[in-house]
Amino acid sequence: NSRMGQHVLSKRLRTAAKSNNLTWPLEFVSIRKKYGRFKYSDLAAHPAIVLIPYQVSIMSVFEYYRMGIPMFAPSPDLLAKWQFEKTVMKELTWSCVRKECDKKSSIKGHPDSPHGDRDPNDMSSIENIAYWIKYADFYLLPDITLYDSWSDLFKKISAADLAGIHKRMMAFNEIQKEKIRDEWADILDRALNNKPP
């Protein structure tokens, strides 16, 4: 299952950290294992979070982002490889949720789709997974650092300006807040004044 795939990857991350003789104080542990039930203040106390996604749209990623916690996520190619080899994201498609991850879409794509005949539910090729995975939420947010391997992750963590990343994330959050406020004000104005969309 996806939790098993994530557990195996988490274990490999901790093993790789030990075998690389990292001298700086790092702890790689799942949030659930460390806290069970946690408060946001628990998470905000951490300098960064390493993501091993179970899905392409994870509400927690937005919560971490809004708190300005620097995040490190696998690159699209690495995550596609993990999905193809280990099915780390069992919730990637509805078919995967139903334990039929090899099942493709039963509905044809729209003829005018900019994606051609690519099926977002087709898990049979790493190329197709990589094509669609790049649209995951954590790849669309700025300042989430991507890693291509465990050793790449360690290099990027050790070189990261976490305070600078936090500052940029918080600045982006402010821009987003203003944009969302303006969009809702426009929607409400049109709805309350019978204006067309």
C-alpha positions in Angstrom: 0.0 0.0 0.0 1.0 3.6 -0.3 1.8 3.9 3.4 4.1 0.8 3.0 5.8 2.5 0.0 6.2 5.7 2.0 7.4 3.7 5.0 10.1 2.0 2.9 11.2 5.3 1.4 11.3 7.0 4.9 13.4 4.1 6.1 15.7 4.4 3.1 16.0 8.2 3.8 17.1 7.6 7.4 19.5 4.8 6.3 21.0 7.1 3.7 21.4 9.9 6.2 23.3 7.6 8.6 25.5 6.1 5.8 26.4 9.6 4.6 27.8 10.4 8.1 26.0 13.6 8.2 27.6 15.8 10.9 24.9 18.4 11.3 21.9 17.7 13.5 19.2 16.3 11.4 16.3 14.1 12.3 14.2 12.4 9.6 11.0 11.0 11.1 7.4 11.0 10.0 5.1 13.6 11.5 2.6 11.0 12.7 5.4 8.9 14.3 6.9 11.9 16.1 3.6 13.4 17.3 0.7 11.2 16.7 -1.7 14.1 17.1 0.0 17.4 16.6 -0.6 21.1 16.8 0.5 23.5 14.1 2.9 25.1 16.6 4.7 21.6 16.8 5.2 21.7 13.0 6.2 25.4 12.9 9.0 24.6 15.3 10.8 22.5 12.7 13.3 24.2 10.4 12.0 22.3 7.3 9.9 19.3 6.1 10.9 16.7 3.6 7.9 15.5 1.6 7.3 11.9 0.5 3.9 12.5 -1.2 1.0 10.0 -1.0 -1.1 12.2 -3.4 -0.6 15.1 -5.8 -2.9 17.4 -3.9 -2.2 17.3 -0.2 -3.9 19.8 2.1 -1.0 19.7 4.6 1.3 21.0 1.9 -0.8 24.2 1.8 -0.8 24.4 5.6 3.0 24.0 5.8 3.3 26.6 3.0 1.0 29.1 4.8 3.2 28.7 7.9 6.3 29.3 5.8 7.9 26.0 6.6 10.6 25.3 4.0 9.8 22.1 2.1 11.9 19.7 0.1 10.0 17.6 -2.4 11.1 14.8 -4.8 11.6 16.1 -8.4 8.9 15.1 -10.8 11.2 12.5 -12.4 12.1 11.0 -9.0 8.4 10.9 -7.9 7.4 9.4 -11.2 10.0 6.7 -10.7 8.8 6.0 -7.1 5.3 5.8 -8.4 6.1 3.5 -11.2 8.4 1.2 -9.1 6.8 1.4 -5.7 3.3 2.8 -6.2 4.1 5.3 -3.4 0.9 7.3 -4.2 -2.0 4.8 -3.9 -4.4 7.8 -3.9 -3.1 9.2 -7.2 -6.2 8.1 -9.1 -9.6 6.8 -8.2 -8.6 3.4 -9.7 -5.6 3.3 -7.4 -7.8 4.1 -4.4 -9.9 1.1 -5.4 -6.7 -1.0 -5.6 -6.9 -1.1 -9.4 -4.0 1.1 -10.1 -3.3 -0.5 -13.5 -6.8 0.4 -14.7 -6.9 3.3 -17.2 -9.7 5.9 -17.8 -13.0 4.5 -19.0 -13.8 7.9 -20.6 -11.8 9.2 -23.6 -10.2 12.6 -23.2 -11.7 15.7 -24.8 -10.7 16.0 -28.5 -9.5 19.6 -27.9 -7.4 18.7 -24.9 -3.9 20.3 -24.9 -2.7 17.0 -23.5 -3.6 15.0 -26.6 -4.5 11.4 -25.9 -2.5 11.2 -22.7 -4.6 9.5 -20.0 -4.0 10.9 -16.5 -5.1 7.5 -15.0 -2.5 5.5 -17.0 0.1 4.2 -14.6 1.6 1.7 -17.1 4.5 4.0 -18.2 6.9 6.1 -16.3 6.8 8.7 -19.1 3.0 9.1 -18.7 3.3 9.4 -14.9 6.1 12.0 -15.3 4.0 14.0 -17.7 1.1 14.3 -15.3 2.9 14.4 -12.0 4.5 17.8 -12.9 1.0 19.4 -12.2 1.1 18.3 -8.6 0.4 21.2 -6.2 3.8 21.1 -4.6 5.4 21.7 -8.0 3.3 24.8 -8.7 4.2 26.7 -5.5 7.4 28.7 -5.6 10.3 28.1 -3.2 9.7 24.4 -2.6 13.2 22.8 -3.1 13.3 19.7 -5.3 15.7 16.9 -4.9 16.7 14.1 -7.4 18.1 11.6 -4.9 18.8 11.3 -1.2 22.4 12.6 -1.6 21.0 15.5 -3.6 18.5 16.2 -0.7 21.3 16.2 1.8 23.4 18.7 -0.2 20.4 20.9 -0.7 19.4 20.9 2.9 22.9 21.7 4.0 23.2 24.6 1.5 19.7 25.9 2.0 19.0 29.4 3.3 16.0 28.3 5.3 15.3 31.7 6.7 15.4 33.2 3.2 13.1 30.5 1.9 10.7 31.2 4.8 10.7 34.9 4.0 10.0 34.3 0.3 7.2 31.9 1.1 5.6 34.4 3.5 5.8 37.2 0.9 4.1 34.9 -1.7 1.4 34.1 0.9 0.7 37.8 1.2 0.4 38.2 -2.6 -1.9 35.2 -2.7 -4.1 36.5 0.2 -4.6 39.8 -1.6 -5.4 38.1 -4.9 -7.9 35.7 -3.3 -9.5 38.6 -1.4 -9.9 40.6 -4.6 -11.3 37.6 -6.5 -13.9 36.9 -3.8 -14.9 40.6 -3.6 -15.5 40.5 -7.4 -17.5 37.3 -7.2 -19.7 38.6 -4.3 -20.2 41.9 -6.1 -21.4 40.2 -9.2 -23.6 37.8 -7.3 -25.2 40.5 -5.1 -25.7 42.9 -8.0 -26.9 40.4 -10.6 -23.9 40.9 -12.9 -23.0 38.2 -15.4 -19.8 36.2 -14.6 
